[in-house]
Amino acid sequence: RLQQEANERFATTMKTMTTTPCSILLLLCLLVATATAFSPLPATTKPLNRLTASKNDDVEEPSFLQNLPMFTGGAFDGMDSEAAKVASRIRSVKDLGWTSAEKRAGSMRPRHRAFGGEGEDPIQSKANYDETNPQCVEKWLTQEEFETKFRINGPVADTIFVSLAGGGAFAERSVCEERIAQWQSNNGKFEEAQFLKTVKAGRRDLAVGWGIFGTAITWAACGILLPTNPTVKLLEGVIAQIQGGYVN
């Protein structure tokens, strides 16, 4: 009898999960988010414990982050001062590779790394991109190009790039112009403190994106495993109101 009651409860739960619009929506969100989270990482994404200077050997990374192939913007490597020295060599966007007249930005923006940015191609690699076309949009700066131009990699490169691109996988010309201007004082002198402010802002943007991603995954999973929890019922009510129906 107990087994029969358990089977009936399981069947009822499965019926609710497969027939409720909310559960279907949550399932789709989970599938899409999971596919995005495990999109191929670029070849230049390296473990966190790479290329640290000898004088920073006493900086210990959290054990759960060691060898994790995730871009962190150099947040756990203690290389901010070294990154500032390299950033001081950047005087304008010409140093980053934008040497021609500025083109229009276009409507497409680089995606956040947490939402498919890691596997995205830069706009100049997309079909029909032609720099000779007067209507061509401005190209994006990739981290690979940045590292090659300044002959750096590892945490130093990550720290500078996160200040330019924030949570995105690519940096835009207009944003880079703003960041470089922020780094410089009124007399054009590089200010390390201002540079570090943009680094913190970029890391914050990166962390917020991953936080939203993690919350969405957790919420979607809870909606599937616990279809009667209050947040799911609230969403069901909203969907029902949009559809013109009612949820008891």
Buried (B, 14 or more C-beta within 10 A) or exposed (E): EEEEEEEEEEEEBEEEBEEBBBBEBBBEBBEBBEEBBEEEBBEEBBEBBEEBBEEEEEEEBEEEBEEBEBBBBBBBBBBBEBBBEBBBEBEEBEBBBBEEEEBEBEEEEBBBBBBBBBBBEBBBEEEEEEEEEEEBBBBBBBBBBBBEEBEBBBBBBBBBBBBBBBBBBBBBBEBBBEBBEBBBEEEEEBBBEBBBBBBBBBBBBBBBBBEEBEEBBEBBBBBBEEBEEEEBBEBBBEBBEEEEEEBE
